[in-house]
Amino acid sequence: MSDSKSKPTRLNRDNWIGAGLEVLGTRGIEAVHVETLAKLLRISKGSFYWHFKDREDLLDAMLASWEAQQSDWQAADEGIDRNPAETWARLLEVVSQHQYGRLDLAVFSWAREDDKVRRRVSEVEKRRLAHLVHIFREIGFSPRQAEQWAGTALLAYVGWVDRATRDSAFRESGPDLATALSRIILAASALASQEA
């Protein structure tokens, strides 16, 4: 009978990226160092260099992984015949995950310090906004209204996540993210019907 504990776990590139994203999301970009990640993964830092040239190579891979996760926003309605309410509910399910928002904020903070990251974050925000506009159009808003309210929803998402990640009382007793964002759609719908 073999003892699975005696066999060392072989780490791959994704393990290092995952550890880097975990540290980024909880402690910020300044804390992402090879030594820190090696301790977290319980392995020698020499293993790192089998997968990455240097820290910059890791940071680029982490940013690419974060960008790839943004497909979750679009995947909420791709390839599935859903009505707009179901699409909205699926998107809220994705973005309401606490670790998702925490990582977003860490990447946004990193973007303030690095122009390359800022440009890539800006592209992700454009894709997110376009996706929200699409959802609002499907719900029945005019193109102008959809752009306005999609922008408001995106800013509300960022503000809610910021407050929830630094204020545990708000996280426990305030409205959940899905409720807060859905209230925006309800308010927007009421205003749109008044305009009509």
Summary of the structure (lengths in Angstrom):
residues: 196
radius of gyration: 20.0
end to end distance: 74.0
largest distance: 74.0
contacts: 534
relative contact order: 0.09
helix: 79%
strand: 0%
